[in-house]
Amino acid sequence: MSKPSKKNQPKAASVKMPAEAAHTEEGGSAGKVAYRPKTPEERKKAHVEGIIKTAVAAILGIIAGILANIAYGAGTDTKWYAVLIIVAGIAYYIQRVVFPLIRISAKEFGFKDWFYVEFIVIDFCLVTWTIVLN
């Protein structure tokens, strides 16, 4: 007998299949869904929440940049990186309070989400501080 050529063999799926369609080695059905596509409403809601999270972080960063300019001026006599750590810490706690008020669940945030919003706060703080100095 001859071996089937590689051209005739099916390729492995690179997309996750729902567990209902995937079967285990024993022939039974897997118990939970590995992937469920989002509905258009869920995608729209996630998109709007992402914009709101970014806007809140940007506003906090702008306020922090203005306050840093008022408090420290050019920042030549202070350790500016310590100011950024303090800004990030304060912004974290402010966002933990603000997000539930605007109906965004901060309890569902992972490390990546918090890292993203804190990066936005620090970035806007530095940019605003620099613009106000000039």
Secondary structure as UniProt FT lines:
FT   HELIX           6..8
FT   TURN            19..21
FT   TURN            25..26
FT   HELIX           40..72
FT   TURN            73..74
FT   TURN            76..77
FT   HELIX           80..101
FT   TURN            102..103
FT   HELIX           106..108
FT   HELIX           111..133
//
